[in-house]
Amino acid sequence: MDMPIGPVTMLAIYIVCWWVVLFAVLPLGMSQGAQERPTDGAQWGAPAEPRLKRKFITTSWVSLIVWAVVMVLIFIGWMPLPDLAPPGS
């Protein structure tokens, strides 16, 4: 069976999935209602504890699942990628 895409394209798709999932995960667990007005010049909308390490780990495994689903769809032909090679090559 011939691979429809190469490893660089697979990596690029994972990176895109990772960024999309990151922006979906970032607001989770943030509560602005219980936050007091900052007195030290901090940004009003900035969370007191952003928990970025936990969110990056969550983003990584969720995007791995999304990437795997996308790869399965590509390999079985339900999500074909266009052939971007110039004509005659």
Gaussian input, Z-matrix of N, CA and C with variables (Angstrom, degrees):
# hf/3-21g

backbone

0 1
 N
 C     1     B1
 C     2     B2     1     A1
 N     3     B3     2     A2     1     D1
 C     4     B4     3     A3     2     D2
 C     5     B5     4     A4     3     D3
 N     6     B6     5     A5     4     D4
 C     7     B7     6     A6     5     D5
 C     8     B8     7     A7     6     D6
 N     9     B9     8     A8     7     D7
 C    10    B10     9     A9     8     D8
 C    11    B11    10    A10     9     D9
 N    12    B12    11    A11    10    D10
 C    13    B13    12    A12    11    D11
 C    14    B14    13    A13    12    D12
 N    15    B15    14    A14    13    D13
 C    16    B16    15    A15    14    D14
 C    17    B17    16    A16    15    D15
 N    18    B18    17    A17    16    D16
 C    19    B19    18    A18    17    D17
 C    20    B20    19    A19    18    D18
 N    21    B21    20    A20    19    D19
 C    22    B22    21    A21    20    D20
 C    23    B23    22    A22    21    D21
 N    24    B24    23    A23    22    D22
 C    25    B25    24    A24    23    D23
 C    26    B26    25    A25    24    D24
 N    27    B27    26    A26    25    D25
 C    28    B28    27    A27    26    D26
 C    29    B29    28    A28    27    D27
 N    30    B30    29    A29    28    D28
 C    31    B31    30    A30    29    D29
 C    32    B32    31    A31    30    D30
 N    33    B33    32    A32    31    D31
 C    34    B34    33    A33    32    D32
 C    35    B35    34    A34    33    D33
 N    36    B36    35    A35    34    D34
 C    37    B37    36    A36    35    D35
 C    38    B38    37    A37    36    D36
 N    39    B39    38    A38    37    D37
 C    40    B40    39    A39    38    D38
 C    41    B41    40    A40    39    D39
 N    42    B42    41    A41    40    D40
 C    43    B43    42    A42    41    D41
 C    44    B44    43    A43    42    D42
 N    45    B45    44    A44    43    D43
 C    46    B46    45    A45    44    D44
 C    47    B47    46    A46    45    D45
 N    48    B48    47    A47    46    D46
 C    49    B49    48    A48    47    D47
 C    50    B50    49    A49    48    D48
 N    51    B51    50    A50    49    D49
 C    52    B52    51    A51    50    D50
 C    53    B53    52    A52    51    D51
 N    54    B54    53    A53    52    D52
 C    55    B55    54    A54    53    D53
 C    56    B56    55    A55    54    D54
 N    57    B57    56    A56    55    D55
 C    58    B58    57    A57    56    D56
 C    59    B59    58    A58    57    D57
 N    60    B60    59    A59    58    D58
 C    61    B61    60    A60    59    D59
 C    62    B62    61    A61    60    D60
 N    63    B63    62    A62    61    D61
 C    64    B64    63    A63    62    D62
 C    65    B65    64    A64    63    D63
 N    66    B66    65    A65    64    D64
 C    67    B67    66    A66    65    D65
 C    68    B68    67    A67    66    D66
 N    69    B69    68    A68    67    D67
 C    70    B70    69    A69    68    D68
 C    71    B71    70    A70    69    D69
 N    72    B72    71    A71    70    D70
 C    73    B73    72    A72    71    D71
 C    74    B74    73    A73    72    D72
 N    75    B75    74    A74    73    D73
 C    76    B76    75    A75    74    D74
 C    77    B77    76    A76    75    D75
 N    78    B78    77    A77    76    D76
 C    79    B79    78    A78    77    D77
 C    80    B80    79    A79    78    D78
 N    81    B81    80    A80    79    D79
 C    82    B82    81    A81    80    D80
 C    83    B83    82    A82    81    D81
 N    84    B84    83    A83    82    D82
 C    85    B85    84    A84    83    D83
 C    86    B86    85    A85    84    D84
 N    87    B87    86    A86    85    D85
 C    88    B88    87    A87    86    D86
 C    89    B89    88    A88    87    D87
 N    90    B90    89    A89    88    D88
 C    91    B91    90    A90    89    D89
 C    92    B92    91    A91    90    D90
 N    93    B93    92    A92    91    D91
 C    94    B94    93    A93    92    D92
 C    95    B95    94    A94    93    D93
 N    96    B96    95    A95    94    D94
 C    97    B97    96    A96    95    D95
 C    98    B98    97    A97    96    D96
 N    99    B99    98    A98    97    D97
 C   100   B100    99    A99    98    D98
 C   101   B101   100   A100    99    D99
 N   102   B102   101   A101   100   D100
 C   103   B103   102   A102   101   D101
 C   104   B104   103   A103   102   D102
 N   105   B105   104   A104   103   D103
 C   106   B106   105   A105   104   D104
 C   107   B107   106   A106   105   D105
 N   108   B108   107   A107   106   D106
 C   109   B109   108   A108   107   D107
 C   110   B110   109   A109   108   D108
 N   111   B111   110   A110   109   D109
 C   112   B112   111   A111   110   D110
 C   113   B113   112   A112   111   D111
 N   114   B114   113   A113   112   D112
 C   115   B115   114   A114   113   D113
 C   116   B116   115   A115   114   D114
 N   117   B117   116   A116   115   D115
 C   118   B118   117   A117   116   D116
 C   119   B119   118   A118   117   D117
 N   120   B120   119   A119   118   D118
 C   121   B121   120   A120   119   D119
 C   122   B122   121   A121   120   D120
 N   123   B123   122   A122   121   D121
 C   124   B124   123   A123   122   D122
 C   125   B125   124   A124   123   D123
 N   126   B126   125   A125   124   D124
 C   127   B127   126   A126   125   D125
 C   128   B128   127   A127   126   D126
 N   129   B129   128   A128   127   D127
 C   130   B130   129   A129   128   D128
 C   131   B131   130   A130   129   D129
 N   132   B132   131   A131   130   D130
 C   133   B133   132   A132   131   D131
 C   134   B134   133   A133   132   D132
 N   135   B135   134   A134   133   D133
 C   136   B136   135   A135   134   D134
 C   137   B137   136   A136   135   D135
 N   138   B138   137   A137   136   D136
 C   139   B139   138   A138   137   D137
 C   140   B140   139   A139   138   D138
 N   141   B141   140   A140   139   D139
 C   142   B142   141   A141   140   D140
 C   143   B143   142   A142   141   D141
 N   144   B144   143   A143   142   D142
 C   145   B145   144   A144   143   D143
 C   146   B146   145   A145   144   D144
 N   147   B147   146   A146   145   D145
 C   148   B148   147   A147   146   D146
 C   149   B149   148   A148   147   D147
 N   150   B150   149   A149   148   D148
 C   151   B151   150   A150   149   D149
 C   152   B152   151   A151   150   D150
 N   153   B153   152   A152   151   D151
 C   154   B154   153   A153   152   D152
 C   155   B155   154   A154   153   D153
 N   156   B156   155   A155   154   D154
 C   157   B157   156   A156   155   D155
 C   158   B158   157   A157   156   D156
 N   159   B159   158   A158   157   D157
 C   160   B160   159   A159   158   D158
 C   161   B161   160   A160   159   D159
 N   162   B162   161   A161   160   D160
 C   163   B163   162   A162   161   D161
 C   164   B164   163   A163   162   D162
 N   165   B165   164   A164   163   D163
 C   166   B166   165   A165   164   D164
 C   167   B167   166   A166   165   D165
 N   168   B168   167   A167   166   D166
 C   169   B169   168   A168   167   D167
 C   170   B170   169   A169   168   D168
 N   171   B171   170   A170   169   D169
 C   172   B172   171   A171   170   D170
 C   173   B173   172   A172   171   D171
 N   174   B174   173   A173   172   D172
 C   175   B175   174   A174   173   D173
 C   176   B176   175   A175   174   D174
 N   177   B177   176   A176   175   D175
 C   178   B178   177   A177   176   D176
 C   179   B179   178   A178   177   D177
 N   180   B180   179   A179   178   D178
 C   181   B181   180   A180   179   D179
 C   182   B182   181   A181   180   D180
 N   183   B183   182   A182   181   D181
 C   184   B184   183   A183   182   D182
 C   185   B185   184   A184   183   D183
 N   186   B186   185   A185   184   D184
 C   187   B187   186   A186   185   D185
 C   188   B188   187   A187   186   D186
 N   189   B189   188   A188   187   D187
 C   190   B190   189   A189   188   D188
 C   191   B191   190   A190   189   D189
 N   192   B192   191   A191   190   D190
 C   193   B193   192   A192   191   D191
 C   194   B194   193   A193   192   D192
 N   195   B195   194   A194   193   D193
 C   196   B196   195   A195   194   D194
 C   197   B197   196   A196   195   D195
 N   198   B198   197   A197   196   D196
 C   199   B199   198   A198   197   D197
 C   200   B200   199   A199   198   D198
 N   201   B201   200   A200   199   D199
 C   202   B202   201   A201   200   D200
 C   203   B203   202   A202   201   D201
 N   204   B204   203   A203   202   D202
 C   205   B205   204   A204   203   D203
 C   206   B206   205   A205   204   D204
 N   207   B207   206   A206   205   D205
 C   208   B208   207   A207   206   D206
 C   209   B209   208   A208   207   D207
 N   210   B210   209   A209   208   D208
 C   211   B211   210   A210   209   D209
 C   212   B212   211   A211   210   D210
 N   213   B213   212   A212   211   D211
 C   214   B214   213   A213   212   D212
 C   215   B215   214   A214   213   D213
 N   216   B216   215   A215   214   D214
 C   217   B217   216   A216   215   D215
 C   218   B218   217   A217   216   D216
 N   219   B219   218   A218   217   D217
 C   220   B220   219   A219   218   D218
 C   221   B221   220   A220   219   D219
 N   222   B222   221   A221   220   D220
 C   223   B223   222   A222   221   D221
 C   224   B224   223   A223   222   D222
 N   225   B225   224   A224   223   D223
 C   226   B226   225   A225   224   D224
 C   227   B227   226   A226   225   D225
 N   228   B228   227   A227   226   D226
 C   229   B229   228   A228   227   D227
 C   230   B230   229   A229   228   D228
 N   231   B231   230   A230   229   D229
 C   232   B232   231   A231   230   D230
 C   233   B233   232   A232   231   D231
 N   234   B234   233   A233   232   D232
 C   235   B235   234   A234   233   D233
 C   236   B236   235   A235   234   D234
 N   237   B237   236   A236   235   D235
 C   238   B238   237   A237   236   D236
 C   239   B239   238   A238   237   D237
 N   240   B240   239   A239   238   D238
 C   241   B241   240   A240   239   D239
 C   242   B242   241   A241   240   D240
 N   243   B243   242   A242   241   D241
 C   244   B244   243   A243   242   D242
 C   245   B245   244   A244   243   D243
 N   246   B246   245   A245   244   D244
 C   247   B247   246   A246   245   D245
 C   248   B248   247   A247   246   D246
 N   249   B249   248   A248   247   D247
 C   250   B250   249   A249   248   D248
 C   251   B251   250   A250   249   D249
 N   252   B252   251   A251   250   D250
 C   253   B253   252   A252   251   D251
 C   254   B254   253   A253   252   D252
 N   255   B255   254   A254   253   D253
 C   256   B256   255   A255   254   D254
 C   257   B257   256   A256   255   D255
 N   258   B258   257   A257   256   D256
 C   259   B259   258   A258   257   D257
 C   260   B260   259   A259   258   D258
 N   261   B261   260   A260   259   D259
 C   262   B262   261   A261   260   D260
 C   263   B263   262   A262   261   D261
 N   264   B264   263   A263   262   D262
 C   265   B265   264   A264   263   D263
 C   266   B266   265   A265   264   D264

   B1=1.4573
   B2=1.5224
   B3=1.3042
   B4=1.4578
   B5=1.5289
   B6=1.3402
   B7=1.4626
   B8=1.5234
   B9=1.3315
   B10=1.4666
   B11=1.5298
   B12=1.3318
   B13=1.4651
   B14=1.5250
   B15=1.3120
   B16=1.4553
   B17=1.5196
   B18=1.3291
   B19=1.4685
   B20=1.5308
   B21=1.3192
   B22=1.4737
   B23=1.5226
   B24=1.3316
   B25=1.4625
   B26=1.5241
   B27=1.3296
   B28=1.4651
   B29=1.5253
   B30=1.3253
   B31=1.4634
   B32=1.5244
   B33=1.3203
   B34=1.4664
   B35=1.5300
   B36=1.3273
   B37=1.4648
   B38=1.5270
   B39=1.3350
   B40=1.4726
   B41=1.5322
   B42=1.3275
   B43=1.4696
   B44=1.5241
   B45=1.3281
   B46=1.4661
   B47=1.5268
   B48=1.3308
   B49=1.4742
   B50=1.5216
   B51=1.3410
   B52=1.4563
   B53=1.5345
   B54=1.3250
   B55=1.4661
   B56=1.5146
   B57=1.3308
   B58=1.4659
   B59=1.5280
   B60=1.3178
   B61=1.4652
   B62=1.5283
   B63=1.3289
   B64=1.4697
   B65=1.5218
   B66=1.3296
   B67=1.4657
   B68=1.5226
   B69=1.3289
   B70=1.4604
   B71=1.5339
   B72=1.3522
   B73=1.4681
   B74=1.5309
   B75=1.3111
   B76=1.4685
   B77=1.5325
   B78=1.3283
   B79=1.4765
   B80=1.5229
   B81=1.3246
   B82=1.4674
   B83=1.5294
   B84=1.3048
   B85=1.4607
   B86=1.5193
   B87=1.3183
   B88=1.4615
   B89=1.5280
   B90=1.3041
   B91=1.4509
   B92=1.5259
   B93=1.3130
   B94=1.4660
   B95=1.5344
   B96=1.3330
   B97=1.4617
   B98=1.5160
   B99=1.3070
   B100=1.4614
   B101=1.5265
   B102=1.3057
   B103=1.4617
   B104=1.5340
   B105=1.3304
   B106=1.4665
   B107=1.5205
   B108=1.2950
   B109=1.4604
   B110=1.5364
   B111=1.3394
   B112=1.4724
   B113=1.5203
   B114=1.3327
   B115=1.4658
   B116=1.5177
   B117=1.3384
   B118=1.4627
   B119=1.5355
   B120=1.3301
   B121=1.4605
   B122=1.5189
   B123=1.3133
   B124=1.4652
   B125=1.5239
   B126=1.3173
   B127=1.4589
   B128=1.5278
   B129=1.3334
   B130=1.4575
   B131=1.5338
   B132=1.3218
   B133=1.4555
   B134=1.5190
   B135=1.3200
   B136=1.4655
   B137=1.5262
   B138=1.3450
   B139=1.4640
   B140=1.5216
   B141=1.3210
   B142=1.4644
   B143=1.5292
   B144=1.3276
   B145=1.4700
   B146=1.5199
   B147=1.3379
   B148=1.4676
   B149=1.5265
   B150=1.3466
   B151=1.4694
   B152=1.5254
   B153=1.3368
   B154=1.4567
   B155=1.5241
   B156=1.3361
   B157=1.4654
   B158=1.5262
   B159=1.3148
   B160=1.4641
   B161=1.5268
   B162=1.3367
   B163=1.4569
   B164=1.5315
   B165=1.3355
   B166=1.4689
   B167=1.5249
   B168=1.3274
   B169=1.4660
   B170=1.5281
   B171=1.3236
   B172=1.4611
   B173=1.5216
   B174=1.3241
   B175=1.4680
   B176=1.5203
   B177=1.3128
   B178=1.4654
   B179=1.5201
   B180=1.3251
   B181=1.4698
   B182=1.5157
   B183=1.3368
   B184=1.4662
   B185=1.5320
   B186=1.3366
   B187=1.4624
   B188=1.5234
   B189=1.3292
   B190=1.4620
   B191=1.5316
   B192=1.3241
   B193=1.4603
   B194=1.5292
   B195=1.3411
   B196=1.4674
   B197=1.5210
   B198=1.3347
   B199=1.4689
   B200=1.5263
   B201=1.3318
   B202=1.4645
   B203=1.5258
   B204=1.3174
   B205=1.4689
   B206=1.5253
   B207=1.3345
   B208=1.4620
   B209=1.5267
   B210=1.3290
   B211=1.4690
   B212=1.5304
   B213=1.3379
   B214=1.4663
   B215=1.5270
   B216=1.3233
   B217=1.4697
   B218=1.5211
   B219=1.3207
   B220=1.4606
   B221=1.5240
   B222=1.3289
   B223=1.4598
   B224=1.5270
   B225=1.3541
   B226=1.4648
   B227=1.5225
   B228=1.3240
   B229=1.4574
   B230=1.5078
   B231=1.3254
   B232=1.4608
   B233=1.5221
   B234=1.3181
   B235=1.4598
   B236=1.5327
   B237=1.3171
   B238=1.4649
   B239=1.5306
   B240=1.3132
   B241=1.4564
   B242=1.5209
   B243=1.3308
   B244=1.4688
   B245=1.5246
   B246=1.3284
   B247=1.4503
   B248=1.5240
   B249=1.3041
   B250=1.4681
   B251=1.5222
   B252=1.3237
   B253=1.4686
   B254=1.5258
   B255=1.3362
   B256=1.4534
   B257=1.5311
   B258=1.3258
   B259=1.4594
   B260=1.5427
   B261=1.3000
   B262=1.4497
   B263=1.5174
   B264=1.3339
   B265=1.4580
   B266=1.4984
   A1=108.77
   A2=115.39
   A3=121.43
   A4=109.91
   A5=115.86
   A6=120.12
   A7=109.56
   A8=117.85
   A9=119.64
   A10=113.19
   A11=117.80
   A12=121.03
   A13=109.28
   A14=115.16
   A15=120.47
   A16=112.51
   A17=116.14
   A18=119.93
   A19=113.62
   A20=117.58
   A21=119.54
   A22=110.00
   A23=116.53
   A24=120.27
   A25=110.41
   A26=116.80
   A27=119.95
   A28=111.00
   A29=116.48
   A30=120.74
   A31=110.55
   A32=117.42
   A33=120.98
   A34=110.97
   A35=117.16
   A36=120.52
   A37=110.19
   A38=117.68
   A39=120.34
   A40=110.56
   A41=117.18
   A42=120.50
   A43=110.42
   A44=117.41
   A45=120.52
   A46=109.85
   A47=117.36
   A48=120.69
   A49=110.56
   A50=117.25
   A51=121.57
   A52=111.01
   A53=117.58
   A54=120.65
   A55=112.12
   A56=117.30
   A57=119.91
   A58=109.90
   A59=117.49
   A60=121.26
   A61=110.49
   A62=118.10
   A63=120.44
   A64=111.12
   A65=117.07
   A66=119.18
   A67=112.36
   A68=117.54
   A69=120.25
   A70=110.77
   A71=117.30
   A72=121.86
   A73=112.11
   A74=118.99
   A75=121.50
   A76=114.88
   A77=119.73
   A78=117.47
   A79=115.25
   A80=118.28
   A81=119.60
   A82=111.00
   A83=115.40
   A84=121.10
   A85=114.78
   A86=117.86
   A87=120.58
   A88=109.69
   A89=116.77
   A90=122.22
   A91=108.63
   A92=116.22
   A93=120.68
   A94=111.52
   A95=117.02
   A96=120.36
   A97=114.02
   A98=117.81
   A99=121.48
   A100=112.42
   A101=117.39
   A102=120.96
   A103=110.94
   A104=115.83
   A105=120.61
   A106=109.62
   A107=115.67
   A108=121.07
   A109=109.17
   A110=117.71
   A111=119.38
   A112=111.53
   A113=115.28
   A114=120.59
   A115=112.26
   A116=116.62
   A117=119.27
   A118=113.03
   A119=117.14
   A120=120.37
   A121=114.01
   A122=116.85
   A123=120.66
   A124=109.78
   A125=115.65
   A126=121.36
   A127=109.96
   A128=117.60
   A129=122.62
   A130=111.30
   A131=118.56
   A132=121.46
   A133=114.27
   A134=118.38
   A135=120.62
   A136=109.99
   A137=117.46
   A138=118.84
   A139=111.73
   A140=116.30
   A141=120.74
   A142=110.36
   A143=117.04
   A144=122.49
   A145=108.67
   A146=118.23
   A147=120.01
   A148=114.82
   A149=118.66
   A150=123.32
   A151=111.75
   A152=117.01
   A153=121.87
   A154=113.37
   A155=117.87
   A156=119.62
   A157=110.19
   A158=116.92
   A159=121.58
   A160=110.82
   A161=116.56
   A162=120.40
   A163=111.58
   A164=117.89
   A165=120.33
   A166=110.74
   A167=117.38
   A168=120.39
   A169=110.01
   A170=117.24
   A171=121.01
   A172=110.82
   A173=116.17
   A174=120.86
   A175=110.56
   A176=117.61
   A177=121.07
   A178=111.99
   A179=118.61
   A180=118.06
   A181=111.95
   A182=118.34
   A183=119.68
   A184=109.99
   A185=117.18
   A186=119.35
   A187=111.20
   A188=118.12
   A189=120.52
   A190=110.50
   A191=116.98
   A192=120.87
   A193=110.42
   A194=117.26
   A195=120.98
   A196=110.35
   A197=116.93
   A198=121.75
   A199=111.05
   A200=117.10
   A201=120.43
   A202=110.98
   A203=117.45
   A204=120.84
   A205=109.96
   A206=117.07
   A207=120.94
   A208=110.25
   A209=117.56
   A210=120.39
   A211=111.28
   A212=117.06
   A213=120.13
   A214=109.94
   A215=117.00
   A216=120.59
   A217=111.56
   A218=117.84
   A219=121.42
   A220=110.21
   A221=116.99
   A222=120.75
   A223=113.11
   A224=118.33
   A225=118.83
   A226=111.83
   A227=117.70
   A228=121.58
   A229=116.20
   A230=118.57
   A231=120.80
   A232=112.46
   A233=117.56
   A234=122.58
   A235=107.68
   A236=117.25
   A237=118.81
   A238=111.38
   A239=115.49
   A240=120.97
   A241=108.32
   A242=117.58
   A243=119.01
   A244=110.94
   A245=115.66
   A246=120.90
   A247=107.78
   A248=116.88
   A249=121.22
   A250=113.05
   A251=117.55
   A252=121.13
   A253=109.04
   A254=117.41
   A255=119.73
   A256=111.09
   A257=118.29
   A258=120.64
   A259=111.74
   A260=116.05
   A261=120.88
   A262=113.99
   A263=119.00
   A264=119.62
   A265=111.78
   D1=130.20
   D2=-178.50
   D3=-84.45
   D4=137.80
   D5=178.01
   D6=-74.26
   D7=126.25
   D8=-179.30
   D9=-72.54
   D10=-20.77
   D11=179.00
   D12=-139.84
   D13=159.30
   D14=-179.51
   D15=-91.96
   D16=174.49
   D17=-178.13
   D18=-66.15
   D19=-31.56
   D20=179.18
   D21=-67.80
   D22=-40.05
   D23=177.48
   D24=-66.32
   D25=-38.59
   D26=176.69
   D27=-61.19
   D28=-43.31
   D29=178.32
   D30=-63.98
   D31=-41.89
   D32=179.19
   D33=-62.62
   D34=-40.35
   D35=178.08
   D36=-65.48
   D37=-39.01
   D38=177.78
   D39=-63.67
   D40=-42.15
   D41=-179.41
   D42=-63.21
   D43=-42.45
   D44=177.71
   D45=-63.61
   D46=-44.45
   D47=177.11
   D48=-59.31
   D49=-42.63
   D50=-178.16
   D51=-60.84
   D52=-45.46
   D53=-179.55
   D54=-66.57
   D55=-40.98
   D56=179.17
   D57=-64.04
   D58=-44.44
   D59=179.24
   D60=-66.21
   D61=-37.30
   D62=178.31
   D63=-57.55
   D64=-46.11
   D65=-178.96
   D66=-70.98
   D67=-19.81
   D68=173.88
   D69=-80.83
   D70=-31.06
   D71=-176.08
   D72=-86.10
   D73=-29.49
   D74=-174.73
   D75=-53.23
   D76=-45.09
   D77=-178.54
   D78=-76.89
   D79=-8.78
   D80=-177.92
   D81=-66.10
   D82=134.88
   D83=177.51
   D84=82.06
   D85=5.25
   D86=179.53
   D87=-94.00
   D88=128.82
   D89=179.15
   D90=-124.57
   D91=114.00
   D92=-179.85
   D93=-87.19
   D94=-19.84
   D95=-175.72
   D96=-64.23
   D97=-38.62
   D98=-176.12
   D99=-88.46
   D100=0.63
   D101=-175.81
   D102=-83.18
   D103=137.26
   D104=177.69
   D105=-88.99
   D106=159.68
   D107=179.91
   D108=-65.49
   D109=130.11
   D110=-178.88
   D111=-69.61
   D112=141.27
   D113=179.31
   D114=-112.06
   D115=-6.97
   D116=-176.19
   D117=-100.89
   D118=13.95
   D119=179.39
   D120=86.81
   D121=8.58
   D122=179.41
   D123=-72.68
   D124=161.52
   D125=178.41
   D126=-68.25
   D127=136.42
   D128=-176.40
   D129=-62.26
   D130=-38.71
   D131=-176.73
   D132=-86.40
   D133=-3.62
   D134=-178.15
   D135=-75.52
   D136=133.34
   D137=179.65
   D138=-71.13
   D139=149.45
   D140=179.46
   D141=-67.53
   D142=-42.31
   D143=176.58
   D144=-128.82
   D145=98.71
   D146=-175.97
   D147=-74.13
   D148=-21.22
   D149=-179.34
   D150=51.66
   D151=50.89
   D152=-175.95
   D153=-66.15
   D154=-36.49
   D155=-179.54
   D156=-61.68
   D157=-45.34
   D158=178.72
   D159=-62.86
   D160=-40.20
   D161=-179.41
   D162=-69.52
   D163=-35.73
   D164=176.89
   D165=-67.30
   D166=-38.73
   D167=177.66
   D168=-66.40
   D169=-44.60
   D170=177.07
   D171=-61.15
   D172=-43.24
   D173=178.74
   D174=-60.12
   D175=-40.94
   D176=-177.28
   D177=-64.41
   D178=-45.87
   D179=-177.24
   D180=-76.75
   D181=-34.13
   D182=177.03
   D183=-67.03
   D184=-41.62
   D185=179.50
   D186=-68.86
   D187=-28.33
   D188=174.51
   D189=-64.28
   D190=-41.02
   D191=177.26
   D192=-65.63
   D193=-45.94
   D194=178.34
   D195=-60.81
   D196=-44.45
   D197=179.11
   D198=-61.02
   D199=-42.22
   D200=179.84
   D201=-63.42
   D202=-40.11
   D203=177.48
   D204=-64.10
   D205=-43.85
   D206=178.38
   D207=-62.17
   D208=-42.61
   D209=179.69
   D210=-63.34
   D211=-40.99
   D212=177.55
   D213=-62.05
   D214=-44.04
   D215=179.27
   D216=-62.62
   D217=-37.13
   D218=178.00
   D219=-69.23
   D220=-45.78
   D221=-175.79
   D222=-68.47
   D223=-32.81
   D224=178.48
   D225=-86.26
   D226=-6.42
   D227=174.28
   D228=93.40
   D229=5.58
   D230=178.46
   D231=-77.45
   D232=-18.93
   D233=179.24
   D234=-131.83
   D235=74.91
   D236=-176.83
   D237=-72.03
   D238=143.91
   D239=176.30
   D240=-97.04
   D241=143.43
   D242=-179.34
   D243=-69.63
   D244=150.45
   D245=175.71
   D246=-84.63
   D247=110.81
   D248=-174.88
   D249=-95.08
   D250=8.95
   D251=178.84
   D252=-70.07
   D253=141.83
   D254=178.38
   D255=-65.21
   D256=150.93
   D257=-179.04
   D258=-60.42
   D259=141.26
   D260=177.58
   D261=88.35
   D262=6.41
   D263=-179.98
   D264=-106.86

